[in-house]
Amino acid sequence: MSDKDRRLGVSEINLVTRHLKLVPCDEAAIQAAIADIDQLYGLESVSYDSRKSRLDLAYDATRICLDCVEDILRKHAVEEASRDWEVVKRGWGERYLMHLAVDPDNPQRLGGR
């Protein structure tokens, strides 16, 4: 698909997809959040899979950040199912993770250096 076929503000080279697992909640709240998210400049698509309780997003990463989406979800009292990635995602500024390993004693724990 070329940039001409994309929504306004979305460039193919900056397109990212995200899948957010949500806590099951009122369908009306989820639909209201989706309607608000769909108005964001730079959003390509947003959909909700009720069987998996998963919000699927495609957007231009130079125009939208995941924090904008999370703010809208909070506004509508829609919660993410897991915040385990929060420690790495927030507070790192411009740094990035180079190495990631699974703890051999606890496969639910990830570590970086």
Summary of the structure (lengths in Angstrom):
residues: 113
radius of gyration: 15.9
end to end distance: 38.0
largest distance: 50.0
contacts: 266
relative contact order: 0.18
helix: 27%
strand: 30%
